[in-house]
Amino acid sequence: MRKLDDVAQAGQMLLLMVLLFIMILIFGDANIRNLVASSLDAVFTPVIGFSGENPLLTIVLAGVIVVFLSSFFTHLFTNWKAMGQAQEASKAFNKEITKARKEGNTNRLQKLMKMQPQIMRMTTQSSGGMMKSMFFLFIFIAPIFIWLTYFLGNVSYFFFTVPWGSGASLFARNSWIMSNWFLLYMIFSYLAGSLIRQGLKWISWSNWWQNMRKTIRPSAK
C-alpha cells in the first residue's frame, strides 16, 4: 500500500513538473503566446474587452474569471475535511514531539519519529487534490492571462486616474517592481479570491454540494 502511495505521489510530482515545463515554454516563446492570445481574442474581446475603452474593468473581470476557475477546480478536487484532519493530526504530532524533547523522553521521541512518515503521508494525501487541479488551472488560467497581456498591449488609451493623481499609465512601474496593471490585477484578484474561496467553503459543508460532488466524482466501489 505504501509503495502504491509513493508511486501515486511521484506521478503527481512528475505531472506538475511537466506542466511547469510546458508553461515556461509557452510563456518564453513569443510565437506560441501570440497564437494563444489571438485565438482567445475572438472570444474574450467581445465579452469583456469593451472595445478597449475601459481596460481597468477588463482587468478586473479577467482577474475574477481566473480566480473563480482557480478556486472552483481547487475546491472540486480538495477534500477539506481530510485536509483539516491532517492539519490537526500534524499539529498534535508536533506538540507531542516538542513535549518529549523538553522532557528528555528519548523512548517517547523515538516512537514518535517512527510515526512521522505516516503523518507526512497523511498530509500529502490530503493535499493531493490541489496537485490534480493544477492540470485544469494550466488549461484555463494560463491562456486567459496570456490573452490579457496581449489585449492590454493593443489598447490605444492606457491611462487611468487615482486619488493622488491623474494620467497614471497601466504600464508604468514607478517605484514598484511590477507594472501598474499587474499590481491592480493582483489586488482585485486577491479581493475577489477571498470572497469566492470563502463562499465555496460554505457551500462545501452543505448537503447539496456533497451530493453534487459524488455525482461529479463517483467513488469507487
PyMOL commands that place a pseudoatom at each C-alpha (Angstrom):
pseudoatom trace, name=CA, resn=MET, resi=1, chain=A, elem=C, hetatm=0, pos=[0.000, 0.000, 0.000]
pseudoatom trace, name=CA, resn=ARG, resi=2, chain=A, elem=C, hetatm=0, pos=[2.833, 2.361, 0.846]
pseudoatom trace, name=CA, resn=LYS, resi=3, chain=A, elem=C, hetatm=0, pos=[4.517, 1.628, -2.483]
pseudoatom trace, name=CA, resn=LEU, resi=4, chain=A, elem=C, hetatm=0, pos=[1.311, 2.455, -4.335]
pseudoatom trace, name=CA, resn=ASP, resi=5, chain=A, elem=C, hetatm=0, pos=[1.014, 5.734, -2.423]
pseudoatom trace, name=CA, resn=ASP, resi=6, chain=A, elem=C, hetatm=0, pos=[4.634, 6.590, -3.182]
pseudoatom trace, name=CA, resn=VAL, resi=7, chain=A, elem=C, hetatm=0, pos=[4.128, 5.830, -6.874]
pseudoatom trace, name=CA, resn=ALA, resi=8, chain=A, elem=C, hetatm=0, pos=[0.988, 7.991, -6.963]
pseudoatom trace, name=CA, resn=GLN, resi=9, chain=A, elem=C, hetatm=0, pos=[2.778, 10.878, -5.254]
pseudoatom trace, name=CA, resn=ALA, resi=10, chain=A, elem=C, hetatm=0, pos=[5.744, 10.556, -7.610]
pseudoatom trace, name=CA, resn=GLY, resi=11, chain=A, elem=C, hetatm=0, pos=[3.361, 10.564, -10.572]
pseudoatom trace, name=CA, resn=GLN, resi=12, chain=A, elem=C, hetatm=0, pos=[1.699, 13.747, -9.346]
pseudoatom trace, name=CA, resn=MET, resi=13, chain=A, elem=C, hetatm=0, pos=[5.050, 15.460, -8.899]
pseudoatom trace, name=CA, resn=LEU, resi=14, chain=A, elem=C, hetatm=0, pos=[6.124, 14.371, -12.379]
pseudoatom trace, name=CA, resn=LEU, resi=15, chain=A, elem=C, hetatm=0, pos=[2.898, 15.745, -13.864]
pseudoatom trace, name=CA, resn=LEU, resi=16, chain=A, elem=C, hetatm=0, pos=[3.437, 19.042, -12.060]
pseudoatom trace, name=CA, resn=MET, resi=17, chain=A, elem=C, hetatm=0, pos=[6.993, 19.308, -13.363]
pseudoatom trace, name=CA, resn=VAL, resi=18, chain=A, elem=C, hetatm=0, pos=[5.837, 18.587, -16.921]
pseudoatom trace, name=CA, resn=LEU, resi=19, chain=A, elem=C, hetatm=0, pos=[3.127, 21.250, -16.662]
pseudoatom trace, name=CA, resn=LEU, resi=20, chain=A, elem=C, hetatm=0, pos=[5.614, 23.779, -15.319]
pseudoatom trace, name=CA, resn=PHE, resi=21, chain=A, elem=C, hetatm=0, pos=[7.988, 22.993, -18.172]
pseudoatom trace, name=CA, resn=ILE, resi=22, chain=A, elem=C, hetatm=0, pos=[5.217, 23.450, -20.744]
pseudoatom trace, name=CA, resn=MET, resi=23, chain=A, elem=C, hetatm=0, pos=[4.148, 26.708, -19.098]
pseudoatom trace, name=CA, resn=ILE, resi=24, chain=A, elem=C, hetatm=0, pos=[7.710, 28.043, -19.188]
pseudoatom trace, name=CA, resn=LEU, resi=25, chain=A, elem=C, hetatm=0, pos=[7.940, 27.026, -22.837]
pseudoatom trace, name=CA, resn=ILE, resi=26, chain=A, elem=C, hetatm=0, pos=[4.707, 28.807, -23.725]
pseudoatom trace, name=CA, resn=PHE, resi=27, chain=A, elem=C, hetatm=0, pos=[5.484, 31.996, -21.807]
pseudoatom trace, name=CA, resn=GLY, resi=28, chain=A, elem=C, hetatm=0, pos=[9.015, 32.033, -23.178]
pseudoatom trace, name=CA, resn=ASP, resi=29, chain=A, elem=C, hetatm=0, pos=[8.065, 31.665, -26.847]
pseudoatom trace, name=CA, resn=ALA, resi=30, chain=A, elem=C, hetatm=0, pos=[6.526, 34.803, -28.351]
pseudoatom trace, name=CA, resn=ASN, resi=31, chain=A, elem=C, hetatm=0, pos=[5.074, 32.913, -31.312]
pseudoatom trace, name=CA, resn=ILE, resi=32, chain=A, elem=C, hetatm=0, pos=[3.182, 30.490, -29.080]
pseudoatom trace, name=CA, resn=ARG, resi=33, chain=A, elem=C, hetatm=0, pos=[1.946, 33.331, -26.870]
pseudoatom trace, name=CA, resn=ASN, resi=34, chain=A, elem=C, hetatm=0, pos=[0.669, 35.273, -29.870]
pseudoatom trace, name=CA, resn=LEU, resi=35, chain=A, elem=C, hetatm=0, pos=[-1.053, 32.193, -31.255]
pseudoatom trace, name=CA, resn=VAL, resi=36, chain=A, elem=C, hetatm=0, pos=[-2.830, 31.508, -27.961]
pseudoatom trace, name=CA, resn=ALA, resi=37, chain=A, elem=C, hetatm=0, pos=[-3.735, 35.169, -27.451]
pseudoatom trace, name=CA, resn=SER, resi=38, chain=A, elem=C, hetatm=0, pos=[-5.067, 35.727, -30.967]
pseudoatom trace, name=CA, resn=SER, resi=39, chain=A, elem=C, hetatm=0, pos=[-7.154, 32.561, -30.719]
pseudoatom trace, name=CA, resn=LEU, resi=40, chain=A, elem=C, hetatm=0, pos=[-8.781, 33.717, -27.479]
pseudoatom trace, name=CA, resn=ASP, resi=41, chain=A, elem=C, hetatm=0, pos=[-9.122, 37.319, -28.618]
pseudoatom trace, name=CA, resn=ALA, resi=42, chain=A, elem=C, hetatm=0, pos=[-12.183, 36.475, -30.693]
pseudoatom trace, name=CA, resn=VAL, resi=43, chain=A, elem=C, hetatm=0, pos=[-13.839, 35.044, -27.566]
pseudoatom trace, name=CA, resn=PHE, resi=44, chain=A, elem=C, hetatm=0, pos=[-12.902, 37.420, -24.750]
pseudoatom trace, name=CA, resn=THR, resi=45, chain=A, elem=C, hetatm=0, pos=[-12.679, 40.775, -26.508]
pseudoatom trace, name=CA, resn=PRO, resi=46, chain=A, elem=C, hetatm=0, pos=[-16.402, 40.920, -27.411]
pseudoatom trace, name=CA, resn=VAL, resi=47, chain=A, elem=C, hetatm=0, pos=[-17.337, 39.829, -23.866]
pseudoatom trace, name=CA, resn=ILE, resi=48, chain=A, elem=C, hetatm=0, pos=[-15.010, 41.753, -21.529]
pseudoatom trace, name=CA, resn=GLY, resi=49, chain=A, elem=C, hetatm=0, pos=[-12.970, 43.875, -23.937]
pseudoatom trace, name=CA, resn=PHE, resi=50, chain=A, elem=C, hetatm=0, pos=[-15.387, 46.837, -24.091]
pseudoatom trace, name=CA, resn=SER, resi=51, chain=A, elem=C, hetatm=0, pos=[-13.713, 47.908, -27.347]
pseudoatom trace, name=CA, resn=GLY, resi=52, chain=A, elem=C, hetatm=0, pos=[-10.610, 48.834, -25.359]
pseudoatom trace, name=CA, resn=GLU, resi=53, chain=A, elem=C, hetatm=0, pos=[-12.391, 51.795, -23.776]
pseudoatom trace, name=CA, resn=ASN, resi=54, chain=A, elem=C, hetatm=0, pos=[-12.318, 50.506, -20.197]
pseudoatom trace, name=CA, resn=PRO, resi=55, chain=A, elem=C, hetatm=0, pos=[-9.159, 48.449, -19.650]
pseudoatom trace, name=CA, resn=LEU, resi=56, chain=A, elem=C, hetatm=0, pos=[-9.484, 48.640, -15.861]
pseudoatom trace, name=CA, resn=LEU, resi=57, chain=A, elem=C, hetatm=0, pos=[-12.829, 46.858, -15.985]
pseudoatom trace, name=CA, resn=THR, resi=58, chain=A, elem=C, hetatm=0, pos=[-11.324, 44.288, -18.338]
pseudoatom trace, name=CA, resn=ILE, resi=59, chain=A, elem=C, hetatm=0, pos=[-8.506, 43.662, -15.853]
pseudoatom trace, name=CA, resn=VAL, resi=60, chain=A, elem=C, hetatm=0, pos=[-11.000, 43.260, -13.002]
pseudoatom trace, name=CA, resn=LEU, resi=61, chain=A, elem=C, hetatm=0, pos=[-13.242, 40.846, -14.900]
pseudoatom trace, name=CA, resn=ALA, resi=62, chain=A, elem=C, hetatm=0, pos=[-10.301, 38.821, -16.204]
pseudoatom trace, name=CA, resn=GLY, resi=63, chain=A, elem=C, hetatm=0, pos=[-9.000, 38.535, -12.653]
pseudoatom trace, name=CA, resn=VAL, resi=64, chain=A, elem=C, hetatm=0, pos=[-12.410, 37.441, -11.376]
pseudoatom trace, name=CA, resn=ILE, resi=65, chain=A, elem=C, hetatm=0, pos=[-12.672, 34.773, -14.088]
pseudoatom trace, name=CA, resn=VAL, resi=66, chain=A, elem=C, hetatm=0, pos=[-9.191, 33.442, -13.362]
pseudoatom trace, name=CA, resn=VAL, resi=67, chain=A, elem=C, hetatm=0, pos=[-9.715, 33.402, -9.595]
pseudoatom trace, name=CA, resn=PHE, resi=68, chain=A, elem=C, hetatm=0, pos=[-13.125, 31.768, -9.914]
pseudoatom trace, name=CA, resn=LEU, resi=69, chain=A, elem=C, hetatm=0, pos=[-11.770, 28.973, -12.120]
pseudoatom trace, name=CA, resn=SER, resi=70, chain=A, elem=C, hetatm=0, pos=[-8.773, 28.513, -9.840]
pseudoatom trace, name=CA, resn=SER, resi=71, chain=A, elem=C, hetatm=0, pos=[-10.919, 28.378, -6.706]
pseudoatom trace, name=CA, resn=PHE, resi=72, chain=A, elem=C, hetatm=0, pos=[-13.530, 26.125, -8.304]
pseudoatom trace, name=CA, resn=PHE, resi=73, chain=A, elem=C, hetatm=0, pos=[-11.121, 23.457, -9.543]
pseudoatom trace, name=CA, resn=THR, resi=74, chain=A, elem=C, hetatm=0, pos=[-9.109, 23.544, -6.329]
pseudoatom trace, name=CA, resn=HIS, resi=75, chain=A, elem=C, hetatm=0, pos=[-12.327, 23.214, -4.353]
pseudoatom trace, name=CA, resn=LEU, resi=76, chain=A, elem=C, hetatm=0, pos=[-13.577, 20.407, -6.578]
pseudoatom trace, name=CA, resn=PHE, resi=77, chain=A, elem=C, hetatm=0, pos=[-10.502, 18.233, -6.101]
pseudoatom trace, name=CA, resn=THR, resi=78, chain=A, elem=C, hetatm=0, pos=[-9.771, 19.091, -2.467]
pseudoatom trace, name=CA, resn=ASN, resi=79, chain=A, elem=C, hetatm=0, pos=[-11.245, 17.164, 0.430]
pseudoatom trace, name=CA, resn=TRP, resi=80, chain=A, elem=C, hetatm=0, pos=[-11.366, 19.948, 3.003]
pseudoatom trace, name=CA, resn=LYS, resi=81, chain=A, elem=C, hetatm=0, pos=[-12.450, 17.590, 5.766]
pseudoatom trace, name=CA, resn=ALA, resi=82, chain=A, elem=C, hetatm=0, pos=[-9.474, 15.279, 5.199]
pseudoatom trace, name=CA, resn=MET, resi=83, chain=A, elem=C, hetatm=0, pos=[-7.156, 18.276, 4.979]
pseudoatom trace, name=CA, resn=GLY, resi=84, chain=A, elem=C, hetatm=0, pos=[-8.468, 19.614, 8.283]
pseudoatom trace, name=CA, resn=GLN, resi=85, chain=A, elem=C, hetatm=0, pos=[-7.975, 16.240, 9.940]
pseudoatom trace, name=CA, resn=ALA, resi=86, chain=A, elem=C, hetatm=0, pos=[-4.424, 16.024, 8.578]
pseudoatom trace, name=CA, resn=GLN, resi=87, chain=A, elem=C, hetatm=0, pos=[-3.628, 19.510, 9.863]
pseudoatom trace, name=CA, resn=GLU, resi=88, chain=A, elem=C, hetatm=0, pos=[-4.966, 18.685, 13.321]
pseudoatom trace, name=CA, resn=ALA, resi=89, chain=A, elem=C, hetatm=0, pos=[-3.013, 15.408, 13.373]
pseudoatom trace, name=CA, resn=SER, resi=90, chain=A, elem=C, hetatm=0, pos=[0.172, 17.192, 12.322]
pseudoatom trace, name=CA, resn=LYS, resi=91, chain=A, elem=C, hetatm=0, pos=[-0.380, 19.885, 14.942]
pseudoatom trace, name=CA, resn=ALA, resi=92, chain=A, elem=C, hetatm=0, pos=[-0.895, 17.308, 17.698]
pseudoatom trace, name=CA, resn=PHE, resi=93, chain=A, elem=C, hetatm=0, pos=[2.121, 15.319, 16.485]
pseudoatom trace, name=CA, resn=ASN, resi=94, chain=A, elem=C, hetatm=0, pos=[4.419, 18.352, 16.582]
pseudoatom trace, name=CA, resn=LYS, resi=95, chain=A, elem=C, hetatm=0, pos=[3.120, 19.225, 20.034]
pseudoatom trace, name=CA, resn=GLU, resi=96, chain=A, elem=C, hetatm=0, pos=[3.955, 15.738, 21.322]
pseudoatom trace, name=CA, resn=ILE, resi=97, chain=A, elem=C, hetatm=0, pos=[7.444, 15.863, 19.789]
pseudoatom trace, name=CA, resn=THR, resi=98, chain=A, elem=C, hetatm=0, pos=[8.131, 19.234, 21.412]
pseudoatom trace, name=CA, resn=LYS, resi=99, chain=A, elem=C, hetatm=0, pos=[6.896, 17.931, 24.744]
pseudoatom trace, name=CA, resn=ALA, resi=100, chain=A, elem=C, hetatm=0, pos=[9.039, 14.779, 24.526]
pseudoatom trace, name=CA, resn=ARG, resi=101, chain=A, elem=C, hetatm=0, pos=[12.138, 16.811, 23.685]
pseudoatom trace, name=CA, resn=LYS, resi=102, chain=A, elem=C, hetatm=0, pos=[11.591, 19.203, 26.576]
pseudoatom trace, name=CA, resn=GLU, resi=103, chain=A, elem=C, hetatm=0, pos=[11.121, 16.306, 28.994]
pseudoatom trace, name=CA, resn=GLY, resi=104, chain=A, elem=C, hetatm=0, pos=[14.090, 14.425, 27.556]
pseudoatom trace, name=CA, resn=ASN, resi=105, chain=A, elem=C, hetatm=0, pos=[11.925, 11.349, 26.979]
pseudoatom trace, name=CA, resn=THR, resi=106, chain=A, elem=C, hetatm=0, pos=[14.023, 9.584, 24.340]
pseudoatom trace, name=CA, resn=ASN, resi=107, chain=A, elem=C, hetatm=0, pos=[11.830, 6.472, 24.199]
pseudoatom trace, name=CA, resn=ARG, resi=108, chain=A, elem=C, hetatm=0, pos=[8.740, 8.543, 23.510]
pseudoatom trace, name=CA, resn=LEU, resi=109, chain=A, elem=C, hetatm=0, pos=[10.650, 10.604, 20.959]
pseudoatom trace, name=CA, resn=GLN, resi=110, chain=A, elem=C, hetatm=0, pos=[11.828, 7.511, 19.083]
pseudoatom trace, name=CA, resn=LYS, resi=111, chain=A, elem=C, hetatm=0, pos=[8.283, 6.159, 18.893]
pseudoatom trace, name=CA, resn=LEU, resi=112, chain=A, elem=C, hetatm=0, pos=[7.029, 9.477, 17.581]
pseudoatom trace, name=CA, resn=MET, resi=113, chain=A, elem=C, hetatm=0, pos=[9.774, 9.659, 14.961]
pseudoatom trace, name=CA, resn=LYS, resi=114, chain=A, elem=C, hetatm=0, pos=[8.683, 6.255, 13.672]
pseudoatom trace, name=CA, resn=MET, resi=115, chain=A, elem=C, hetatm=0, pos=[5.199, 7.702, 13.206]
pseudoatom trace, name=CA, resn=GLN, resi=116, chain=A, elem=C, hetatm=0, pos=[6.481, 10.715, 11.263]
pseudoatom trace, name=CA, resn=PRO, resi=117, chain=A, elem=C, hetatm=0, pos=[6.326, 9.080, 7.786]
pseudoatom trace, name=CA, resn=GLN, resi=118, chain=A, elem=C, hetatm=0, pos=[2.684, 8.187, 8.426]
pseudoatom trace, name=CA, resn=ILE, resi=119, chain=A, elem=C, hetatm=0, pos=[1.847, 11.774, 9.388]
pseudoatom trace, name=CA, resn=MET, resi=120, chain=A, elem=C, hetatm=0, pos=[3.670, 13.108, 6.335]
pseudoatom trace, name=CA, resn=ARG, resi=121, chain=A, elem=C, hetatm=0, pos=[1.855, 10.630, 4.095]
pseudoatom trace, name=CA, resn=MET, resi=122, chain=A, elem=C, hetatm=0, pos=[-1.489, 11.710, 5.538]
pseudoatom trace, name=CA, resn=THR, resi=123, chain=A, elem=C, hetatm=0, pos=[-0.663, 15.360, 4.876]
pseudoatom trace, name=CA, resn=THR, resi=124, chain=A, elem=C, hetatm=0, pos=[0.475, 14.640, 1.323]
pseudoatom trace, name=CA, resn=GLN, resi=125, chain=A, elem=C, hetatm=0, pos=[-2.617, 12.594, 0.517]
pseudoatom trace, name=CA, resn=SER, resi=126, chain=A, elem=C, hetatm=0, pos=[-4.955, 15.262, 1.873]
pseudoatom trace, name=CA, resn=SER, resi=127, chain=A, elem=C, hetatm=0, pos=[-3.320, 17.916, -0.313]
pseudoatom trace, name=CA, resn=GLY, resi=128, chain=A, elem=C, hetatm=0, pos=[-3.169, 15.684, -3.388]
pseudoatom trace, name=CA, resn=GLY, resi=129, chain=A, elem=C, hetatm=0, pos=[-6.344, 17.256, -4.756]
pseudoatom trace, name=CA, resn=MET, resi=130, chain=A, elem=C, hetatm=0, pos=[-4.543, 20.551, -5.223]
pseudoatom trace, name=CA, resn=MET, resi=131, chain=A, elem=C, hetatm=0, pos=[-1.971, 18.798, -7.375]
pseudoatom trace, name=CA, resn=LYS, resi=132, chain=A, elem=C, hetatm=0, pos=[-4.726, 17.360, -9.561]
pseudoatom trace, name=CA, resn=SER, resi=133, chain=A, elem=C, hetatm=0, pos=[-6.280, 20.778, -10.021]
pseudoatom trace, name=CA, resn=MET, resi=134, chain=A, elem=C, hetatm=0, pos=[-3.016, 22.100, -11.493]
pseudoatom trace, name=CA, resn=PHE, resi=135, chain=A, elem=C, hetatm=0, pos=[-3.810, 20.422, -14.801]
pseudoatom trace, name=CA, resn=PHE, resi=136, chain=A, elem=C, hetatm=0, pos=[-7.101, 22.292, -15.162]
pseudoatom trace, name=CA, resn=LEU, resi=137, chain=A, elem=C, hetatm=0, pos=[-5.584, 25.519, -13.893]
pseudoatom trace, name=CA, resn=PHE, resi=138, chain=A, elem=C, hetatm=0, pos=[-2.966, 25.321, -16.610]
pseudoatom trace, name=CA, resn=ILE, resi=139, chain=A, elem=C, hetatm=0, pos=[-5.552, 24.704, -19.334]
pseudoatom trace, name=CA, resn=PHE, resi=140, chain=A, elem=C, hetatm=0, pos=[-7.818, 27.609, -18.387]
pseudoatom trace, name=CA, resn=ILE, resi=141, chain=A, elem=C, hetatm=0, pos=[-5.850, 30.180, -16.417]
pseudoatom trace, name=CA, resn=ALA, resi=142, chain=A, elem=C, hetatm=0, pos=[-2.571, 30.482, -18.320]
pseudoatom trace, name=CA, resn=PRO, resi=143, chain=A, elem=C, hetatm=0, pos=[-4.274, 31.205, -21.685]
pseudoatom trace, name=CA, resn=ILE, resi=144, chain=A, elem=C, hetatm=0, pos=[-6.526, 33.869, -20.118]
pseudoatom trace, name=CA, resn=PHE, resi=145, chain=A, elem=C, hetatm=0, pos=[-3.533, 35.622, -18.594]
pseudoatom trace, name=CA, resn=ILE, resi=146, chain=A, elem=C, hetatm=0, pos=[-1.685, 35.463, -21.921]
pseudoatom trace, name=CA, resn=TRP, resi=147, chain=A, elem=C, hetatm=0, pos=[-4.704, 36.985, -23.654]
pseudoatom trace, name=CA, resn=LEU, resi=148, chain=A, elem=C, hetatm=0, pos=[-4.894, 39.787, -21.076]
pseudoatom trace, name=CA, resn=THR, resi=149, chain=A, elem=C, hetatm=0, pos=[-1.302, 40.849, -21.715]
pseudoatom trace, name=CA, resn=TYR, resi=150, chain=A, elem=C, hetatm=0, pos=[-1.972, 40.698, -25.464]
pseudoatom trace, name=CA, resn=PHE, resi=151, chain=A, elem=C, hetatm=0, pos=[-5.167, 42.740, -25.138]
pseudoatom trace, name=CA, resn=LEU, resi=152, chain=A, elem=C, hetatm=0, pos=[-3.593, 45.456, -22.998]
pseudoatom trace, name=CA, resn=GLY, resi=153, chain=A, elem=C, hetatm=0, pos=[-0.727, 45.730, -25.456]
pseudoatom trace, name=CA, resn=ASN, resi=154, chain=A, elem=C, hetatm=0, pos=[-3.205, 46.738, -28.168]
pseudoatom trace, name=CA, resn=VAL, resi=155, chain=A, elem=C, hetatm=0, pos=[-5.206, 49.239, -26.095]
pseudoatom trace, name=CA, resn=SER, resi=156, chain=A, elem=C, hetatm=0, pos=[-4.926, 52.760, -27.517]
pseudoatom trace, name=CA, resn=TYR, resi=157, chain=A, elem=C, hetatm=0, pos=[-5.585, 54.620, -24.250]
pseudoatom trace, name=CA, resn=PHE, resi=158, chain=A, elem=C, hetatm=0, pos=[-3.968, 53.072, -21.187]
pseudoatom trace, name=CA, resn=PHE, resi=159, chain=A, elem=C, hetatm=0, pos=[-4.104, 55.860, -18.603]
pseudoatom trace, name=CA, resn=PHE, resi=160, chain=A, elem=C, hetatm=0, pos=[-6.261, 55.942, -15.502]
pseudoatom trace, name=CA, resn=THR, resi=161, chain=A, elem=C, hetatm=0, pos=[-6.955, 58.254, -12.584]
pseudoatom trace, name=CA, resn=VAL, resi=162, chain=A, elem=C, hetatm=0, pos=[-6.055, 57.574, -8.961]
pseudoatom trace, name=CA, resn=PRO, resi=163, chain=A, elem=C, hetatm=0, pos=[-6.985, 59.595, -5.836]
pseudoatom trace, name=CA, resn=TRP, resi=164, chain=A, elem=C, hetatm=0, pos=[-3.485, 61.078, -5.610]
pseudoatom trace, name=CA, resn=GLY, resi=165, chain=A, elem=C, hetatm=0, pos=[-3.101, 61.989, -9.274]
pseudoatom trace, name=CA, resn=SER, resi=166, chain=A, elem=C, hetatm=0, pos=[-4.260, 61.592, -12.861]
pseudoatom trace, name=CA, resn=GLY, resi=167, chain=A, elem=C, hetatm=0, pos=[-2.750, 60.216, -16.012]
pseudoatom trace, name=CA, resn=ALA, resi=168, chain=A, elem=C, hetatm=0, pos=[-1.234, 57.116, -14.415]
pseudoatom trace, name=CA, resn=SER, resi=169, chain=A, elem=C, hetatm=0, pos=[-0.122, 54.599, -17.023]
pseudoatom trace, name=CA, resn=LEU, resi=170, chain=A, elem=C, hetatm=0, pos=[-1.050, 50.941, -16.824]
pseudoatom trace, name=CA, resn=PHE, resi=171, chain=A, elem=C, hetatm=0, pos=[2.445, 50.018, -17.963]
pseudoatom trace, name=CA, resn=ALA, resi=172, chain=A, elem=C, hetatm=0, pos=[4.396, 52.383, -15.708]
pseudoatom trace, name=CA, resn=ARG, resi=173, chain=A, elem=C, hetatm=0, pos=[6.398, 50.821, -12.902]
pseudoatom trace, name=CA, resn=ASN, resi=174, chain=A, elem=C, hetatm=0, pos=[7.171, 53.893, -10.817]
pseudoatom trace, name=CA, resn=SER, resi=175, chain=A, elem=C, hetatm=0, pos=[8.621, 52.639, -7.535]
pseudoatom trace, name=CA, resn=TRP, resi=176, chain=A, elem=C, hetatm=0, pos=[7.050, 49.217, -7.900]
pseudoatom trace, name=CA, resn=ILE, resi=177, chain=A, elem=C, hetatm=0, pos=[8.806, 46.188, -9.281]
pseudoatom trace, name=CA, resn=MET, resi=178, chain=A, elem=C, hetatm=0, pos=[5.730, 45.223, -11.302]
pseudoatom trace, name=CA, resn=SER, resi=179, chain=A, elem=C, hetatm=0, pos=[3.690, 47.231, -13.783]
pseudoatom trace, name=CA, resn=ASN, resi=180, chain=A, elem=C, hetatm=0, pos=[0.643, 49.128, -12.559]
pseudoatom trace, name=CA, resn=TRP, resi=181, chain=A, elem=C, hetatm=0, pos=[-1.765, 46.913, -14.474]
pseudoatom trace, name=CA, resn=PHE, resi=182, chain=A, elem=C, hetatm=0, pos=[-0.316, 43.768, -12.918]
pseudoatom trace, name=CA, resn=LEU, resi=183, chain=A, elem=C, hetatm=0, pos=[-0.436, 45.346, -9.463]
pseudoatom trace, name=CA, resn=LEU, resi=184, chain=A, elem=C, hetatm=0, pos=[-4.118, 46.197, -9.976]
pseudoatom trace, name=CA, resn=TYR, resi=185, chain=A, elem=C, hetatm=0, pos=[-4.718, 42.695, -11.295]
pseudoatom trace, name=CA, resn=MET, resi=186, chain=A, elem=C, hetatm=0, pos=[-3.157, 41.172, -8.168]
pseudoatom trace, name=CA, resn=ILE, resi=187, chain=A, elem=C, hetatm=0, pos=[-5.163, 43.410, -5.818]
pseudoatom trace, name=CA, resn=PHE, resi=188, chain=A, elem=C, hetatm=0, pos=[-8.509, 42.735, -7.493]
pseudoatom trace, name=CA, resn=SER, resi=189, chain=A, elem=C, hetatm=0, pos=[-7.739, 39.020, -7.784]
pseudoatom trace, name=CA, resn=TYR, resi=190, chain=A, elem=C, hetatm=0, pos=[-6.861, 38.799, -4.099]
pseudoatom trace, name=CA, resn=LEU, resi=191, chain=A, elem=C, hetatm=0, pos=[-10.065, 40.528, -3.014]
pseudoatom trace, name=CA, resn=ALA, resi=192, chain=A, elem=C, hetatm=0, pos=[-12.261, 38.519, -5.360]
pseudoatom trace, name=CA, resn=GLY, resi=193, chain=A, elem=C, hetatm=0, pos=[-10.450, 35.302, -4.480]
pseudoatom trace, name=CA, resn=SER, resi=194, chain=A, elem=C, hetatm=0, pos=[-11.006, 35.788, -0.753]
pseudoatom trace, name=CA, resn=LEU, resi=195, chain=A, elem=C, hetatm=0, pos=[-14.748, 36.163, -1.262]
pseudoatom trace, name=CA, resn=ILE, resi=196, chain=A, elem=C, hetatm=0, pos=[-15.039, 33.301, -3.750]
pseudoatom trace, name=CA, resn=ARG, resi=197, chain=A, elem=C, hetatm=0, pos=[-12.988, 30.851, -1.677]
pseudoatom trace, name=CA, resn=GLN, resi=198, chain=A, elem=C, hetatm=0, pos=[-14.939, 31.678, 1.466]
pseudoatom trace, name=CA, resn=GLY, resi=199, chain=A, elem=C, hetatm=0, pos=[-18.209, 31.190, -0.385]
pseudoatom trace, name=CA, resn=LEU, resi=200, chain=A, elem=C, hetatm=0, pos=[-17.071, 27.845, -1.767]
pseudoatom trace, name=CA, resn=LYS, resi=201, chain=A, elem=C, hetatm=0, pos=[-16.041, 26.696, 1.703]
pseudoatom trace, name=CA, resn=TRP, resi=202, chain=A, elem=C, hetatm=0, pos=[-19.503, 27.500, 2.992]
pseudoatom trace, name=CA, resn=ILE, resi=203, chain=A, elem=C, hetatm=0, pos=[-21.028, 25.578, 0.113]
pseudoatom trace, name=CA, resn=SER, resi=204, chain=A, elem=C, hetatm=0, pos=[-18.697, 22.623, 0.720]
pseudoatom trace, name=CA, resn=TRP, resi=205, chain=A, elem=C, hetatm=0, pos=[-20.376, 21.842, 4.030]
pseudoatom trace, name=CA, resn=SER, resi=206, chain=A, elem=C, hetatm=0, pos=[-23.863, 21.752, 2.535]
pseudoatom trace, name=CA, resn=ASN, resi=207, chain=A, elem=C, hetatm=0, pos=[-25.641, 18.512, 1.692]
pseudoatom trace, name=CA, resn=TRP, resi=208, chain=A, elem=C, hetatm=0, pos=[-26.268, 19.813, -1.817]
pseudoatom trace, name=CA, resn=TRP, resi=209, chain=A, elem=C, hetatm=0, pos=[-22.541, 20.049, -2.550]
pseudoatom trace, name=CA, resn=GLN, resi=210, chain=A, elem=C, hetatm=0, pos=[-21.786, 16.656, -1.036]
pseudoatom trace, name=CA, resn=ASN, resi=211, chain=A, elem=C, hetatm=0, pos=[-24.353, 15.041, -3.338]
pseudoatom trace, name=CA, resn=MET, resi=212, chain=A, elem=C, hetatm=0, pos=[-23.117, 17.051, -6.318]
pseudoatom trace, name=CA, resn=ARG, resi=213, chain=A, elem=C, hetatm=0, pos=[-19.507, 16.089, -5.592]
pseudoatom trace, name=CA, resn=LYS, resi=214, chain=A, elem=C, hetatm=0, pos=[-20.425, 12.406, -5.576]
pseudoatom trace, name=CA, resn=THR, resi=215, chain=A, elem=C, hetatm=0, pos=[-22.144, 12.878, -8.930]
pseudoatom trace, name=CA, resn=ILE, resi=216, chain=A, elem=C, hetatm=0, pos=[-19.136, 14.634, -10.463]
pseudoatom trace, name=CA, resn=ARG, resi=217, chain=A, elem=C, hetatm=0, pos=[-16.580, 12.322, -8.888]
pseudoatom trace, name=CA, resn=PRO, resi=218, chain=A, elem=C, hetatm=0, pos=[-18.267, 8.994, -8.120]
pseudoatom trace, name=CA, resn=SER, resi=219, chain=A, elem=C, hetatm=0, pos=[-16.461, 6.968, -5.514]
pseudoatom trace, name=CA, resn=ALA, resi=220, chain=A, elem=C, hetatm=0, pos=[-15.016, 3.611, -6.493]
pseudoatom trace, name=CA, resn=LYS, resi=221, chain=A, elem=C, hetatm=0, pos=[-16.926, 0.593, -5.228]
for i in range(1, 221): cmd.bond("trace and resi %d" % i, "trace and resi %d" % (i + 1))
show_as sticks, trace
zoom trace
